[in-house]
Amino acid sequence: MINNNKRNQILKVNFLLCLFVFVHLQTSAQKKNEAYQLHIRKTTLPIKIDGIMNEEAWQQTDVANNFFMVTPMDTSFARVRTEVRMTYDDKNIYLIA
């Protein structure tokens, strides 16, 4: 039979090991998209704010897509496909999704 002091040491080691693994997994998961960049270009073309992406300015923008799920786990792509585009002019910032 293991005495209480030895058992407490084993529990402490197990706890610290689990804590280390959990922290390591969390920090490595946050680095997946670390280098991702969306280049937002300035437009001189008019944009009508109507939720329809039929202006030529939207065709000249980069597309953000392939988003990851955050909840319950961040290990897979989102179930619903979403595309996001952004641009700006001298007065406004425009975003469509």
Buried (B, 14 or more C-beta within 10 A) or exposed (E): EEEEEEEEEEEEEEEEEEEEEEEEEEEEEEEEEEEEEEEBEEBEEEBEEEEEBEBEBBEEBEEBEEBEEEEEEEEEEEEEEEEBBBBBBEEEEBEBE
